[in-house]
Amino acid sequence: SADLEYLGAPCDLAISSQDCQWNLPEGSLQSSFFYTFHVAVTKAGGETASASLGVNVKAGALPIVSIASLAQPKQNPTDRIRLSSQVALPNSTTSTANTSSLFTYTWSIDDYTIDLSSPAVTTTGNARSNLVVKAGRLRPGASYYITLCAAYRGRESCSTVEVMMNTKPYGGTCTLTYD
């Protein structure tokens, strides 16, 4: 089941509880209000899990944030990792190059031991539209989720990319034959 409340009072908003994704009609939530979404999932055996999520609705456009796909599915840990992004406002005809100063950028990674703001880890820091992680800073065989958030006038959107690191070949045998 799912329900919605505004400052503790239930709201009358039809949400289909049979779907895993909900799309609310445009204008169904008022700006400058805080809403709490409650979700409860019950297994056939009666076991129930629930969660809540608070949403603060703000008027205005959210930035559209995207991170370009990496050329290879797995990255070589001895090479730099270059992530480039595009950030724009909806319905904007201005090129990304002309709007980059409108946004505040923050890159983050799901491994708390890696500080993307450190010059020892990146050549760009974590506050630019693009990110370059120095060679040897990400562990071979590891998988990371790297996120870029862009803020515009207090409104923030994010995009995340999974970066999988390759490992050295291992196991097997090597045979040399000669005549």
Secondary structure, DSSP 8 states (H G I E B T S, - for coil): -EEEEETTEE------TT-SS----TTSS-TTEEEEEEEEEE-TTS-EEEEEEEEEE-SS---EEEE---SSSEE-TTS-EEE-EEEE-TT--S-HHHHGGG-EEEEEES-TT--TT-TTTBSS-SSSSSEEE-TT-S-TT-EEEEEEEEEETTEEEEEEEEEEE-----SS-------
